[in-house]
Amino acid sequence: MVEPTHRVTVRAPAKINLHLGVGGPRADGFHPLATIYQAVGLYDDVTVADAPDWSVGLTAPIDGVPLDDDNIAIRAGRALVAHHGLDLAARITIAKGIPVMGGMAGGSADAAATLLAVDRLWDLQTSDEDLLRIAGELGSDVPFALLGGTALGTGRGEVVTPIPDRSSVWWVVVLSDEGLSTPAVYRHFDVLAPDAVADPPVPQALVDALAEGYTDEVGALLHNDLWPAARDLRPDLVDVEAQLRILGPDGVLLSGSGPTLLMLYEDVEEARSAVADLTERGFRCTIAPGPVAGAHVVTYA
C-alpha cells in the first residue's frame, strides 16, 4: 500500500432488469432469480477521502438515504479494509442522480462505487475476483454495478455473467413521488405466486435479441415477474402504465421492484418527444441511454 490519494470519486450507474424471473423463496429467505441486467445512464458519484472515522454524507438532502452505519456505502468500505486486514476509515460523500427507492439499485451503485473508490484511495490492488465476491456479500445487485453493460444474473442476482448486447437504446424513466418497499413487493409476490418454480429459466429469446441488436424484439420480450405484486400494492401505477403505452414506445417495463416505470425507444428524438409530452402532463421523468459502463473512476485529487 502507498500513501493515500487525497480523494477519489467514482461514478456508478443505475440498473434496470430487462427480464426479472423470480422463483420461490429459498431456505435462506432469498429468491432465486434469472435476470438480464442493463446499466443505464443515470449515475451516483461517490467521493471518498481519508478520515479518522467512517462517515457518510450527501451533497444535497434526500429523504430515505440513511446517514449512519446502516448506509450500504459504509458497509462496503469497512468490508474492503477488513478484507485487507487494515484499520482505516474514510469520509464518503454521495451525489445522488439515481432515484431513491425507485427499483434502480441506487444503494447498490453506491456500494460498488465505494468499493472501487476505497481500493484506489489506498492503492489496495484488490483483485477483480475479490471485489466481486465482497460485492455479492453486500447485496444482490452490487456485483453488476461494478461490471455494467448488460449481463445475466443468476443465484439471487449476485452471480453475473456479461452477455453480448449490440443494442443502443434510450429509456424514458418515469419517476414516482412515493417509493415502494422491495421486501414488501417480494412478500406480496410470494402470496400471489405460492407455486413459483425453484429455478426460473434464462430468457434465451431475449439474450438472442440483444446479441443481434433487435430493439423491437427486445421491447416485446421485456418482462418482470414482480409486476402483478407492484400493481396490487400501487394501483395508481396501472393508470400510469396505460398512459405510457398510448405513446407507442417499443416497450414498457417496471424497473425492478418499482415504482419507477420505463419506456424503451430506439430513436432518441422519439424519447425526447415522450419526455416533453409526459412533462406537460405533470409527470416527473428523464431520459437515459443504455447500456453504459459500470463503476469507474472519474476524479483523482
Summary of the structure (lengths in Angstrom):
residues: 301
radius of gyration: 19.0
end to end distance: 17.7
largest distance: 57.4
contacts: 1081
relative contact order: 0.21
helix: 34%
strand: 28%
